Structure formats: structure tokens, C-alpha cells
């Protein structure tokens, strides 16, 4: 069975550790939100400075929020304000874990449209 272990990629091996998997899954959701913001900035041909100007804040705050993992420390009000400035609507909601696998593909399809 050692051959099977070697054929697994690094991420697959690390994901076997439940603590690592939990951290990865939590940070991956924030990463996807950051990507949505970055894509919206690109679509509008805006820089961080442009977004900061619309939000009446400092560019350094936008940089802090949109660097890897920065949104983890932003308030929901700030995230909603960033979304609004970019012409997006932020929907914080909870879904029962049992239903998440059914609901998330539908949401992802709607977001991608």
C-alpha cells in the first residue's frame, strides 16, 4: 500500500488530516469571495484606489482586505459595502449541513451566470 500513498498528491495527503481539512475548507470559502471581488474589479477596469475612492476609505484598507485571507478580518458590513460599490449584492446566509451539498451547486451556478 505504500505505492498508493506515494501516488497521492500533497494536498490529498494533507486533506486526510481533519484539522488541516477544516482550515482549508474555511479559508477556501474566503478565497472564492476574494476572487469574486477581484473579478468584479477587473470587469470594471478598477484599481484598489478606484474602489477605495467609491467607498470613501483608504487604498491600504482595500489592499489589506483583498490580500490572501484578509477578508477573514473584515466585518460583514465592510464586505457588503465593498460588494455594493462593485455592483454586487452580498448575501450572508446559513444552510443546514445536510442540505449544503444540494444547495451549493445551485448557488455556484447562479453566481457564475
Steps between C-alpha positions, in 0.01 A plus 500: 500500500798733518479550125147640533619748764775625269263543207280738703574866458612720786157661539326160504735378774455819705120484461503170687583701813159621629644816659676597175188417297286725723744793468521448124124491453450814710771696321391375157157662538664834577739451208203454265344824632828685445510367143146628441606846615816492289302388194250782556787751525648368177163510322459867597864574413544634854805508722500471878524881504182529292311271737635686803384832352145370447496356853647820653784306657874449461659286228706326770177369656389353169844342453483352850153356438575351159838343570496128578276442800440868573122476475507272805554811710256730317155561647195382311397865468832578329470201268144608410623856435776370271250283314258791458777728371578234238136460397460172687264390777650317800275224638615360835291195583515167672404161361457179695805279447274221375372727221829672408595248232162555331486879535858603422509379137185703429651811659830455317312469171310824573817687597683388187217621274 
